[in-house]
Amino acid sequence: LFLATLTYDTLRFEYEDFPETKEPVWILGRKYSVFTEKEEILLDVTSRLWFTYRKNFPAIGGTGPTSDTGWGCMLRCGQMIFAQALVCRHLGRDWRWIKGKRQMDNYFSVLNAFIDKKDSYYSIHQIAQMGVGEGKSIGQWYGPNTVAQVLKKLATFDTWSSLAVHIAMDNTVVMEEIRRLCQSNFLCAGAAACPAVESNVLYNGYPEEAGVRDRLSLWKPLVLLIPLRLGLTEINEAYIETLKHCFMMPQSLGVIGGKPNSAHYFIGYVGEELIYLDPHTTQPAVESNDSGCLPDESFHCQHPPCRMSIAELDPSIAVGFFCNTEEDFNDWCQQIKKLSLVRGALPMFELVERQPSHFSNPDVLNLTPDSSDADRLERFFDSEDEDFEILSL
């Protein structure tokens, strides 16, 4: 095995850093064995886009910070979970990054959407400035829900990806809302009825030769983000089994979470440990050349992934899923329903067909289960706080 690894030029891992265990390793819906698939595990991890603190990028807003060290970790985690959605959308879950190998144009298009400059769709500049509308000043720490809300707004400008982004609030996923969102761009009954619509909109980004079934599905790829609070100050262990199952689903985008100044992007688990990518490394900013290519090695974590006990996870998280087709979404719904039958697994959220009647006040729903916004929630629901007027919001 050791000799074999020396010829595997793309990876420079010390394998003893990964536990020798019979437990399966789950990475974003893929199951691996440590004993027979170490190279595959590490290649899968390395292929995820890894966004860290950067320094010396153009000033945010023209006069703001030129580095996000110390405050941008949750923004970087938001970028990572969203980048995984774009990779699934444009490259597929089976795509792998191999050092030194020429990548396809779509890969650089995905990467360029996150580069640290003001006109990239999901740059730190865009996230920080869009966050001002969510009540976050530039340089302020975000919670998982805030970064999810900001990414949803930014995705509306990304016509290339043409994503439907849904953030399920109040621990409830409403299937009817999602179907309406994913089909909202397609007001006509079928492809033949709308010859005037541009093919890239009508055919959901598929090339002309794609099958008729794909053309007629008229479903915008779904990014589903579910902000959750799984306990008060620490995670309730009754949720742990359900959380593990989320990493087993083929639609998994992973989980973002953590306490202020220590947010991580969780991509899988082994045994009782979560596997994650850590943004807390400061690297110099990278610029693309005129052709859109850029030195990309620093966007791939080429050392063993970090691990931590699931019990140490901060209870404020956001779970992500990607459903490229309506079939994917229907399959995901079936898996969630089956999960509610697993013994010892407390559901983290509810899946319902229609919006419950108690979903009434959108202002309440937009206040978040973030630890960073807990004080706002507390003030909002504290009827004894006479100095606080809801109208002043």
Residue pairs with C-beta under 8 A, 6 or more apart in sequence:
1 15
1 38
4 39
5 11
5 13
5 15
5 39
8 39
9 99
9 100
10 43
10 46
10 98
10 99
10 100
10 101
11 39
11 42
11 43
11 46
11 99
11 302
12 302
12 303
13 42
13 302
13 303
13 304
14 304
15 38
15 42
17 304
18 34
18 38
18 41
18 42
18 304
19 34
19 270
19 271
19 273
19 307
20 34
20 35
21 34
21 270
21 271
22 35
23 34
23 270
23 271
24 31
24 32
24 33
24 270
25 31
25 32
25 33
25 34
25 37
25 41
25 268
25 269
25 270
25 275
26 32
26 244
26 247
26 248
26 268
26 269
26 270
27 41
27 44
27 45
27 247
27 267
27 268
27 275
28 44
28 48
28 84
28 93
28 247
28 252
28 253
28 254
28 267
28 268
29 93
29 247
29 248
29 249
29 250
29 251
29 252
30 44
30 93
31 248
32 40
32 41
32 44
34 41
34 270
42 304
43 96
43 98
44 96
45 267
45 275
45 277
45 301
45 305
46 97
46 300
46 301
46 302
47 95
47 96
47 97
47 300
48 80
48 83
48 84
48 87
48 267
48 277
48 300
48 301
49 79
49 80
49 83
49 84
49 87
49 110
49 111
49 114
49 299
49 300
50 80
50 277
50 279
50 299
50 300
50 301
51 76
51 77
51 79
51 80
51 83
51 114
51 279
51 299
52 76
52 278
52 279
52 280
52 281
52 282
52 283
52 298
53 67
53 68
53 69
53 70
53 72
53 73
53 76
53 279
53 280
53 281
53 282
53 283
54 67
54 68
54 116
54 124
54 282
54 283
54 284
54 285
54 286
55 66
55 67
55 69
55 282
55 283
55 284
55 285
56 66
56 67
56 284
56 285
57 66
57 67
57 116
57 117
57 124
57 125
57 285
58 66
58 116
58 117
58 118
58 125
59 65
59 66
60 66
60 118
60 124
60 125
60 128
60 129
60 138
61 125
61 128
61 129
61 138
64 128
64 138
64 139
65 71
65 138
65 139
67 282
68 75
68 76
68 124
68 128
69 282
70 261
71 139
71 140
71 141
71 261
72 124
72 128
72 279
73 141
73 258
73 261
73 262
73 263
73 264
73 279
73 280
74 141
74 142
74 143
74 144
74 146
74 147
74 256
74 258
74 263
75 124
75 127
75 128
75 142
75 147
76 124
76 263
76 265
76 279
77 147
77 256
77 257
77 258
77 263
77 264
77 265
77 279
78 127
78 142
78 147
78 148
78 150
78 151
78 256
79 114
79 122
79 124
79 127
80 254
80 256
80 265
80 277
80 279
81 225
81 253
81 254
81 255
81 256
81 265
81 318
81 320
82 122
82 151
82 155
82 223
83 110
83 113
83 114
83 122
84 253
84 254
84 320
84 322
85 163
85 221
85 223
85 253
85 320
85 322
86 110
86 113
86 161
87 93
87 95
87 110
88 253
88 322
88 324
89 161
89 163
89 205
89 221
89 322
89 324
90 106
90 107
90 109
90 110
90 161
91 104
91 106
91 107
91 110
93 250
95 107
97 103
97 107
97 296
97 300
99 297
99 300
99 302
103 296
105 292
108 288
108 292
108 293
108 294
108 296
109 160
109 292
111 294
111 296
111 299
112 120
112 288
112 292
112 294
113 120
113 121
113 122
113 158
113 161
114 120
114 121
114 122
114 123
115 123
115 286
115 287
115 288
115 294
116 123
116 124
116 125
116 285
116 286
117 123
117 125
117 287
118 125
118 126
120 126
121 154
121 155
121 157
121 158
122 151
122 154
122 158
126 154
127 147
127 150
127 151
127 154
128 138
128 139
129 138
130 150
130 153
130 154
131 138
131 140
131 142
131 146
131 147
131 150
132 138
133 153
134 146
134 149
134 150
136 142
136 146
141 260
141 261
141 372
142 150
142 370
142 372
143 316
143 368
143 370
143 371
143 372
143 373
144 227
144 256
144 257
144 263
144 316
144 317
144 318
144 370
145 167
145 227
145 318
145 368
145 369
145 370
145 373
146 368
146 370
146 372
146 373
147 256
147 318
148 167
148 225
148 227
148 318
149 167
149 366
149 368
151 165
151 225
152 165
152 166
152 167
152 225
155 161
155 163
155 165
155 223
160 205
161 205
161 221
162 185
162 200
162 201
162 204
162 205
162 220
162 221
163 220
163 221
163 222
163 223
164 178
164 181
164 182
164 184
164 220
164 221
164 222
164 223
165 222
165 223
165 225
166 177
166 178
166 181
166 222
166 223
166 224
166 225
167 225
167 226
167 227
168 174
168 224
168 225
168 226
168 227
168 349
169 227
169 365
169 366
170 359
170 365
171 226
171 228
171 348
171 349
171 350
172 349
172 350
172 351
172 352
172 356
172 359
173 224
173 226
173 336
173 349
173 350
173 351
173 352
174 352
174 353
174 354
174 355
175 333
175 351
175 352
175 353
175 354
176 353
176 354
176 355
177 355
178 222
178 224
178 329
179 326
179 329
181 220
181 222
182 219
182 220
182 221
182 222
182 326
182 329
183 218
183 219
183 220
184 220
185 201
185 220
186 202
186 218
188 194
188 197
190 216
190 218
191 202
191 203
191 212
191 215
191 216
191 218
194 202
199 208
202 215
202 218
203 210
203 214
203 215
204 214
204 215
204 217
204 218
204 219
204 220
204 221
206 214
206 215
214 325
217 325
217 326
219 325
219 326
219 329
221 322
221 323
221 324
221 325
222 321
222 322
222 323
222 324
222 328
222 329
223 253
223 320
223 321
223 322
224 320
224 321
224 322
224 323
224 332
225 318
225 319
225 320
226 318
226 319
226 320
226 321
226 348
226 349
227 316
227 317
227 318
227 368
227 369
227 370
228 316
228 317
228 318
228 319
228 348
228 349
228 369
229 315
229 316
229 317
229 369
230 236
230 239
230 243
230 313
230 315
230 317
230 348
231 239
231 315
232 315
233 315
234 311
234 314
234 315
235 243
235 310
235 311
235 313
235 314
235 315
236 315
236 346
237 311
238 344
238 345
238 346
239 346
239 348
240 310
240 311
241 342
241 344
241 345
241 346
242 339
242 342
242 345
242 346
242 347
242 348
243 255
243 310
243 313
243 319
243 348
244 269
244 310
245 335
245 339
245 342
245 345
246 252
246 255
246 319
246 321
246 348
247 254
247 255
247 266
247 267
247 268
247 269
249 321
249 332
249 335
250 328
250 331
251 321
251 322
251 323
251 328
251 331
251 332
252 320
252 321
253 320
253 321
253 322
254 265
254 266
254 267
254 268
254 320
255 265
255 266
255 317
255 318
255 319
255 320
256 263
256 264
256 265
256 266
256 317
256 318
256 320
257 263
257 264
257 266
257 313
257 314
257 316
257 317
257 318
258 264
258 313
258 314
259 314
259 371
260 371
260 372
262 280
263 279
264 276
264 277
264 278
264 279
264 306
264 308
265 276
265 277
265 279
266 274
266 275
266 276
266 313
267 275
267 276
267 277
267 305
268 274
268 275
269 275
269 310
270 307
272 309
272 310
272 311
273 307
273 308
273 309
273 310
274 307
274 308
274 309
274 310
274 313
275 305
275 306
275 307
276 305
276 306
276 307
276 308
277 301
277 305
277 306
278 306
283 298
286 294
286 295
286 296
286 298
286 299
287 294
288 294
314 371
315 371
316 369
316 370
316 371
316 372
319 348
321 332
322 328
323 329
323 332
333 351
336 351
337 351
339 345
339 347
340 347
359 365
363 393
364 380
367 373
367 376
367 377
367 380
368 376
368 377
369 377
379 385
379 388
380 390
382 388
